[in-house]
Amino acid sequence: MLNLEPLHNLHLEVYEPEELNTDLNVKNFLLFSELDGEICAFICDRYLVDASNYYTKLEKQYKLHMLDEDSYERLYNRFLELRTDKTMETMQEDSSDENRDGDISLTDFLRTSSDILTSEESAPIIKFVNALFYQAIKKRASDIHIEVQEKRGEVRFRIDGMLIKNADLEKKVVNLIISRIKVISNLDISEKRIPQDGRTQIKIAGESLDVRVSVLPTFYGERVVMRLLMQSSQIPQITELGFNNELIGDVKKLLRASHGIILVTGPTGSGKTTSLHSFLREVEEPEKNLLTVEDPVEYKSDNISQIQVNEKVGLTFAAALRSILRQDPDVIMIGEIRDEETAAIAVRAALTGHLVFSTLHTNSASATISRLADMGIEPFLISSSLLGILAQRLVRVLCTHCKEIDVIAEEFAVDYNIQEGSEIYKACGCKQCGYSGYSGRRSIGELLVMNDKIRELLKTTTDEHSIKVALEADGLKTISRQLSLMLVNGETSLDEAIRIGLGHA
C-alpha cells in the first residue's frame, strides 16, 4: 500500500476528504492531495510513526505515498494556512463578543506559541493577535497600525505605501490587544504614560519574521505601530527591484568599483534601505569584509556584521564609523548620513579605499550634491569620492484586471506636459487587488553617474538648478519623466503619478 520511495519536488494542492476531520489529519501528520487524478494520502519520514498509526484506523483506504521533506513541508504549510483562513472568517466578530464578559487572566496572556499557524491557544486575544500577523503577511503589509479613538479602535495595514482599514474594534479589546503585544515584545505592560520601543520575533509557516514595535501614548490611550521586517533571504536581487534594465546595468557597473560612495536618496518609504541591502547582496563575497551601521537594523543578514546605533550610550553613526574603519572593512553601509560629522567620515572612508553605501533624504540626484555641499563637504572632495547617486521612488502599479480607460483633462495635460487627448487609465478596484485598484509597486529612479562633465561643473557651482539643467542636457531621465511614461503606457494612474512627483523638479 505504501510507496516507500519518496516522491521529490512536488507542489501539491490541499484536498479535504468529506468523511474525515481535516484538523485531526493535520494533527496526525497525514495529508491528502490529488496525484495523477487520484486522491492519495501523503506522509514523510519524520512523522512516519504518527501518520502510519492514524492511517491504519481509517475506514476508507487511500493510496499512501512518501514525500521528501521539502514537498511535505510545502503541503503541510498549505493545510495550516487553510485552517488559519477559516479561523479568520469568524475571528473579528468573536473576539469582541467573547471579551465583553471580562478580562483575560495573566497566565493566558503569557502563553506564547512557537509558530503562529500551529497555535492551539483558546484565549481569543492571543488568537486574534496571531491572526493579525498572519493576515498582514498574506496581504503583503509592511506595517500594522492599531489606533484608538474615544469610543472605538481600529486596525489598519500599510499595503503598497497606503494605509488600508482592516478591522473595527471595541475600545476594551484594543487595550487587551496592546497588552498582549507588549508581553510578546518584552515591554512594561503597566507603563502607559511614556513611549516604548521593542522587538519581537514570530514564526509563520516555518519562516521567522522580525517585528519592530512602537507604542505611543495618545489622548485616548495607547496606539501601536508594528513594522514587519524582512529576513536576508527575502531581500530582492537588484534585477528584482523593478528598475529598467539600462539603470540596473549602470548600477552594477558602479558596484564593481573598489572604492567611492554610492548614495540612494528619496523620501521615507521609497525603498532606499531595500536597495542598499540588495547592493550589499550583489557585492557580497567570502573574500570581502562587509560592515553596516544602521538605526535600526532592519534586515538581519548572516554574512554581514551589522552594528545597531545606540545614542543613549554614545554609539552614534559617527562614533560607530570611526571604529569600523579600524576593522579593516572592504564595504561599509551607513544607514543614513544625518550630520556633517558622518558625511565627513564617509567621504574620508571612500577616499582611503573603501566602497561606501548610504542614504540621504533628498528628492533628486541634483539636490543631493547641494545637500552634501551644505553639510560642509568641499566640492573637490565630492567630485573625487562620489561614484553615483540613485534617487528613487516606489510607484503603485494599476491592477490589470480592473483598470479602466480614461482621457486626461485639458487642464492636467497642460500642467504636466502630457499630450492632450492622451489615453490613460484609472484605478477601479476588484477582488483580485483587494478593491484598491492597484497590484504591487515597482521602483523608478534617476541615476547620476559622476563623470568629467559634472566634475568640471562642480569646480564652479554646487547650485541644484544648474546641476539639474546640465544633467538633463546630458540625457538624465528624471523621475517626473519616467512617471509620465508610466502614465501614458497605462502602468499607473494620474492620481498616483501626481502623488509620487509628476511635474516636480
Salt bridges, closest charged atoms under 4 A:
GLU13 OE2 - ARG78 NH1 3.89
GLU16 OE2 - LYS86 NZ 2.86
ASP68 OD2 - HIS8 ND1 3.86
GLU69 OE1 - ARG46 NH2 2.69
GLU73 OE2 - ARG46 NH2 3.49
ASP85 OD2 - LYS138 NZ 2.62
ASP97 OD1 - ARG100 NH1 2.71
ASP108 OD1 - ARG111 NH1 3.01
GLU120 OE2 - ARG83 NH2 3.73
ASP143 OD2 - ARG227 NE 2.74
GLU147 OE2 - HIS145 ND1 3.61
GLU147 OE2 - ARG156 NH2 2.98
GLU147 OE2 - ARG223 NH2 3.72
GLU154 OE2 - ARG156 NE 3.46
GLU154 OE1 - LYS165 NZ 3.42
ASP160 OD1 - ARG140 NH1 3.17
ASP168 OD1 - LYS165 NZ 3.20
GLU170 OE2 - ARG100 NH2 3.16
GLU170 OE2 - ARG152 NH1 3.93
GLU191 OE1 - ARG193 NH2 2.91
ASP210 OD2 - LYS300 NZ 3.11
GLU222 OE2 - LYS182 NZ 2.87
GLU294 OE1 - HIS277 NE2 3.21
ASP295 OD2 - ARG338 NH1 3.28
GLU298 OE2 - ARG212 NH1 3.68
GLU298 OE1 - ARG227 NH1 3.86
GLU311 OE2 - ARG338 NH1 3.98
GLU336 OE1 - ARG338 NE 3.39
GLU336 OE2 - HIS361 NE2 3.67
GLU341 OE2 - ARG322 NH1 2.42
ASP452 OD1 - ARG455 NH1 3.26
GLU456 OE1 - LYS459 NZ 3.63
GLU472 OE2 - LYS468 NZ 2.73
ASP474 OD1 - LYS453 NZ 3.23
GLU491 OE1 - ARG442 NH1 2.67
GLU496 OE1 - ARG396 NE 3.03
GLU496 OE2 - ARG499 NH2 2.99
